[in-house]
Amino acid sequence: MRDMEFTMSRPGLVEVGQEVEITEGRLPSSFYYTIEPAVAMSGNYATPDRLKSKTGIIKEIGETSRGYYVIATFNE
């Protein structure tokens, strides 16, 4: 199992336990992931840390002083 954190702009877009689809974006030297349909976005990951799964389960939703976040679990 692998957990990844995503930044989310507002609450109520996903629920804990929900299965979500992930799309992969590519930058010149890294990759990033988006929970579709454009619900939340990950940070950048180097090629060795590239995500293999395209679906995950929402494990946690939270709020910090900087905004909302989502932690999703992937079967890897």
MARDRENNU-303892 format. One record per residue (C-alpha): x, z, y; residue number from 1. Coordinates in Angstrom, 3 decimals. Layout:
BEGIN
<r><c1>X</c1><c3>Z</c3><c2>Y</c2><num>NUM</num></r>
...
END
This chain:
BEGIN
<r><c1>0.000</c1><c3>0.000</c3><c2>0.000</c2><num>1</num></r>
<r><c1>1.199</c1><c3>-0.822</c3><c2>3.481</c2><num>2</num></r>
<r><c1>-0.217</c1><c3>0.519</c3><c2>6.767</c2><num>3</num></r>
<r><c1>-0.014</c1><c3>-1.431</c3><c2>10.016</c2><num>4</num></r>
<r><c1>-1.073</c1><c3>-0.412</c3><c2>13.504</c2><num>5</num></r>
<r><c1>-3.037</c1><c3>-2.730</c3><c2>15.781</c2><num>6</num></r>
<r><c1>-3.942</c1><c3>-2.379</c3><c2>19.468</c2><num>7</num></r>
<r><c1>-7.644</c1><c3>-2.687</c3><c2>20.255</c2><num>8</num></r>
<r><c1>-9.150</c1><c3>-3.211</c3><c2>23.728</c2><num>9</num></r>
<r><c1>-12.374</c1><c3>-1.242</c3><c2>23.243</c2><num>10</num></r>
<r><c1>-14.055</c1><c3>0.931</c3><c2>20.582</c2><num>11</num></r>
<r><c1>-16.882</c1><c3>-0.086</c3><c2>18.273</c2><num>12</num></r>
<r><c1>-15.437</c1><c3>-3.424</c3><c2>17.149</c2><num>13</num></r>
<r><c1>-14.640</c1><c3>-2.260</c3><c2>13.598</c2><num>14</num></r>
<r><c1>-15.476</c1><c3>0.765</c3><c2>11.442</c2><num>15</num></r>
<r><c1>-13.391</c1><c3>2.912</c3><c2>9.088</c2><num>16</num></r>
<r><c1>-13.637</c1><c3>1.503</c3><c2>5.556</c2><num>17</num></r>
<r><c1>-14.485</c1><c3>-2.012</c3><c2>6.746</c2><num>18</num></r>
<r><c1>-12.656</c1><c3>-4.932</c3><c2>5.130</c2><num>19</num></r>
<r><c1>-11.096</c1><c3>-7.217</c3><c2>7.755</c2><num>20</num></r>
<r><c1>-9.449</c1><c3>-10.640</c3><c2>7.768</c2><num>21</num></r>
<r><c1>-6.014</c1><c3>-11.073</c3><c2>9.306</c2><num>22</num></r>
<r><c1>-4.488</c1><c3>-14.199</c3><c2>10.821</c2><num>23</num></r>
<r><c1>-0.773</c1><c3>-14.653</c3><c2>11.374</c2><num>24</num></r>
<r><c1>0.770</c1><c3>-15.938</c3><c2>14.589</c2><num>25</num></r>
<r><c1>4.337</c1><c3>-17.136</c3><c2>14.909</c2><num>26</num></r>
<r><c1>6.826</c1><c3>-16.595</c3><c2>17.706</c2><num>27</num></r>
<r><c1>10.333</c1><c3>-18.112</c3><c2>17.762</c2><num>28</num></r>
<r><c1>11.892</c1><c3>-15.155</c3><c2>15.936</c2><num>29</num></r>
<r><c1>8.987</c1><c3>-12.999</c3><c2>14.730</c2><num>30</num></r>
<r><c1>5.376</c1><c3>-12.841</c3><c2>13.553</c2><num>31</num></r>
<r><c1>2.274</c1><c3>-11.016</c3><c2>14.828</c2><num>32</num></r>
<r><c1>-1.134</c1><c3>-10.413</c3><c2>13.279</c2><num>33</num></r>
<r><c1>-4.690</c1><c3>-10.448</c3><c2>14.623</c2><num>34</num></r>
<r><c1>-7.763</c1><c3>-8.806</c3><c2>13.123</c2><num>35</num></r>
<r><c1>-10.400</c1><c3>-11.517</c3><c2>13.363</c2><num>36</num></r>
<r><c1>-12.416</c1><c3>-12.402</c3><c2>15.306</c2><num>37</num></r>
<r><c1>-9.790</c1><c3>-11.327</c3><c2>17.894</c2><num>38</num></r>
<r><c1>-10.627</c1><c3>-7.625</c3><c2>17.520</c2><num>39</num></r>
<r><c1>-7.098</c1><c3>-6.190</c3><c2>17.584</c2><num>40</num></r>
<r><c1>-3.473</c1><c3>-7.360</c3><c2>17.632</c2><num>41</num></r>
<r><c1>-0.331</c1><c3>-5.992</c3><c2>15.996</c2><num>42</num></r>
<r><c1>3.138</c1><c3>-5.709</c3><c2>17.403</c2><num>43</num></r>
<r><c1>5.836</c1><c3>-8.211</c3><c2>16.456</c2><num>44</num></r>
<r><c1>7.423</c1><c3>-8.154</c3><c2>12.995</c2><num>45</num></r>
<r><c1>10.691</c1><c3>-9.734</c3><c2>11.851</c2><num>46</num></r>
<r><c1>10.630</c1><c3>-12.231</c3><c2>8.977</c2><num>47</num></r>
<r><c1>11.624</c1><c3>-9.688</c3><c2>6.264</c2><num>48</num></r>
<r><c1>8.675</c1><c3>-7.488</c3><c2>7.331</c2><num>49</num></r>
<r><c1>6.178</c1><c3>-10.346</c3><c2>7.215</c2><num>50</num></r>
<r><c1>2.707</c1><c3>-9.429</c3><c2>5.892</c2><num>51</num></r>
<r><c1>1.722</c1><c3>-11.071</c3><c2>2.607</c2><num>52</num></r>
<r><c1>-1.952</c1><c3>-10.018</c3><c2>2.470</c2><num>53</num></r>
<r><c1>-4.632</c1><c3>-11.716</c3><c2>4.531</c2><num>54</num></r>
<r><c1>-7.255</c1><c3>-8.956</c3><c2>4.165</c2><num>55</num></r>
<r><c1>-7.065</c1><c3>-5.222</c3><c2>4.732</c2><num>56</num></r>
<r><c1>-9.196</c1><c3>-2.088</c3><c2>4.996</c2><num>57</num></r>
<r><c1>-9.546</c1><c3>-0.102</c3><c2>8.235</c2><num>58</num></r>
<r><c1>-8.082</c1><c3>3.340</c3><c2>7.567</c2><num>59</num></r>
<r><c1>-8.211</c1><c3>4.963</c3><c2>11.000</c2><num>60</num></r>
<r><c1>-9.443</c1><c3>4.288</c3><c2>14.534</c2><num>61</num></r>
<r><c1>-8.137</c1><c3>6.337</c3><c2>17.419</c2><num>62</num></r>
<r><c1>-7.567</c1><c3>6.604</c3><c2>21.135</c2><num>63</num></r>
<r><c1>-4.475</c1><c3>7.506</c3><c2>23.124</c2><num>64</num></r>
<r><c1>-3.810</c1><c3>7.630</c3><c2>26.850</c2><num>65</num></r>
<r><c1>-2.730</c1><c3>3.974</c3><c2>26.567</c2><num>66</num></r>
<r><c1>-5.910</c1><c3>2.730</c3><c2>24.853</c2><num>67</num></r>
<r><c1>-7.387</c1><c3>2.322</c3><c2>21.397</c2><num>68</num></r>
<r><c1>-5.627</c1><c3>1.648</c3><c2>18.122</c2><num>69</num></r>
<r><c1>-6.561</c1><c3>0.758</c3><c2>14.549</c2><num>70</num></r>
<r><c1>-4.582</c1><c3>1.444</c3><c2>11.392</c2><num>71</num></r>
<r><c1>-5.286</c1><c3>-0.960</c3><c2>8.551</c2><num>72</num></r>
<r><c1>-4.104</c1><c3>-0.660</c3><c2>4.952</c2><num>73</num></r>
<r><c1>-2.956</c1><c3>-3.688</c3><c2>2.981</c2><num>74</num></r>
<r><c1>-2.451</c1><c3>-3.999</c3><c2>-0.762</c2><num>75</num></r>
<r><c1>1.216</c1><c3>-5.022</c3><c2>-0.973</c2><num>76</num></r>
END
